[in-house]
Amino acid sequence: MKMNDKFPSIGVLGSQVNILTLEDAVGMIRRFIEDPDGKCHHVVAAGFHGLWEAHRDPSVYHILNSADLWIPDGVAPVWMARLKGIKTARRIPGAELMHEVLRSAEEKGYRSFFYGDTTETLGRLTENIRVKYCGHVIAGALSPPFRSLTPEEDDEIVRTINKAKPDIVWVGLGMPKQDAWIFFHKYRLNARVAIGVGAAFRFLAGMVHRAPQVVGDFGFEWAWRFAMEPGKLWRRDFIDGPQFLFHVMLELAGIRKYDYGAKATQIEAERLT
């Protein structure tokens, strides 16, 4: 596993989420960009949804837990951290992370490429970024077809991204698809960091309004988002959510232990043979 050990982490259903401040996260992404090793670093920004997908699927577990940094986008890992004594734990929503990194990138001259969502969303997103972060360099934006890609199409997408020479590739394909895409493409990308941010594209594009901060801090951003997009989120909120909470309570009570590490290692070994 490659989870960053510079910051404390909290275990939730077998996964490890880094507990850090927004400033720390931005600083770490800067380090990744400036790292002389030249590799593409994978940053996960996920809360309960990512944790639940990792619990259900060992292959997703391996993808998320092999990332260079897992940022707590959601209150679930934050509450777990506080219950285990890390009182300073705070959530870092993907939209806030994106905002701060773009602002930092504006100062540093970093280049960003935006991959995912629809052409309309990307058009509004890049327009807003040009207005709000006027010094930021938009290297490119690409909406992939909403279907399985042929190997030739996949190769062309990688060539397009690399030709744009971005420092950061922002991926908005939804969890866990976006992080699976990063996992299987990072060795072919010339960018220094790839970040899965899900709905942040639509937030910064102004197509979906974020909940007020106080709503999110009290753990009710899910209800706000459900009101905005009920057709998209009903299963996650009303089927996956209660199951996730049930398993978290079992873990907190010490009734059950969760560790998919061995299964994930086996899956990775089989993939490489």
Steps between C-alpha positions, in 0.01 A plus 500: 500500500618854425283707732692810609649455847591867552156557658300295750239269354177348626382149425139465384373157390855398413591811300744769612408867454758773561398759760641840407404863449406660170828691512689172552321340205583789267860497620526127434364539149760770439767257616369237261517747211852604586621147583805426281404132466271601213226248576127573503368500857144386572286705741164364620238740636220286646284451805239238583433405137862414432532317831188296430606412145840392634329283763277333243763443232859397579617625160365848582661466843837444334456791259407751771747382763792492257457874437773740607248700705140438613330827597185482720230646275213440742421486871511121547880467534511829693252376761692174529824693549345716773358196678851353499655814647600713200294803602643729230368284214310697235338399173647624173228514233625439148368837382697682773812300420460585133449869578812524715717301261384712206579814697841361585551389142417854388785629715745228395409486132392135511301358209174305546316257275134413571380152401144375546136607525321658201614751242250750644636461852858534383411810298348673802776376728784634288316829444459548876862410563618758247297764684578401860860391450602722214867407524435128497611298199230270361698245303187332366167334572345183363166325548531128421223297334247359749583140406792260507794628300690307237875459562563744215269762654661452839847547352384815321367649825834440672684656205269803510561552872876455474520731198340775711785465754294548819645491850163391643231280347161549668273200443124526543358161408331416830612265774647241457536530121719811517755345735505175305578708189785675680632172640520333159630808312739673740805318364419631153429859601775761493316719752635511856170448680152368416210577734152344498252767604159368390227760531747788546490563124127572519537708816768726352309514171202642692270219387442362852505720810696384802345484845583784742813419699312459828276235338804308380686531830205344684496211255189584299649590163368164378142622563568826315647318202216248500254789473696629200547164322259240648500273195877469511555464874199315646669159506823633650321692774218263596643155431880525516503764775314300768706188422820700531394640839410150623846367418670807649313440827614136499859618454479768769349250745780255430252235388657460156837572346538608138808426290495445127874541461572135431224473238613821331861381489387174342295686237797721414731198473255329265472817291876522453548132405 
